[in-house]
């Protein structure tokens, strides 16, 4: 009996060891291998190795299949200039053509959605189906952030004679990238309506400014066991396998809990503080300067400028907001769901059905991007509002 008891104990110890090892190995391999192939490498491989070109930052002449966030293969095509369009475009517009230049980051480029699922493609289709007298072209250029977009318009974009520039602004990384680009130690500075190199560029000092921590009153910085269990990829996959009802996903849900930084390149939590530190206020000021430069350029070159504020997933879904607060140990009374930058935009999607509906319009596993339904809703909102522009 005693011998059997020892064997059972040894078996349980070995079972726990093997189980923990298997789960640990899976989590490590997922983060090292699967995360690079399933959560972004396929998209990063779409980027040009030579930097900005006529179509923005995407490689020209792509015609391939990539894996979306649901494990399906979707079509990715860019033309000979690097636009995410199959069609080629001449500098001179065809007669009876209204040309829209759709500028933005991965949201505009259509991260993890198919060629005919981007909001720009759907918008073009809706506009052309609405009447016959004018033909609409929507050219998709990935410019990553508004500072690069201003450079892009001067160097390439205006050659295509756009009647309208649709500037997509992601309320997280676009403001942070503006902060980085136009920081006193950043790579660029704004002069008039253009962007020039900054002679005071200092990468080390810029990096220190970027990694500024959250203020004490916004975060608890505590760690509980459920923080880790909830973040295990294996746990989330099992939960989805058994059809557990959607209960909210925080940002970076697949990466594990990390203490947030004030200026983050993705989630933009610092921008939503009710009492923001000075550097956040400076970010808003810099961003307003950039948008003003776009406005001046649009008047000078006679194109219609439409700036679109794209909300974060935690602005659109209460469950995602609560999960983000919990996973990051944030204090709810320190945050505001509507940052001041929305008032600077022509179209604020936080007032659209994207945020008013209960359906989830974002990709799974905490991804910040829209799924195909989200792109459809964005295209419908643009179509309804641009009709009157």
Order of alpha helices (4+ residues) and beta strands (2+ residues): alpha-alpha-alpha-beta-beta-beta-alpha-alpha-beta-alpha-beta-alpha-beta-beta-alpha-alpha-alpha-alpha-beta-alpha-alpha-beta-alpha-alpha
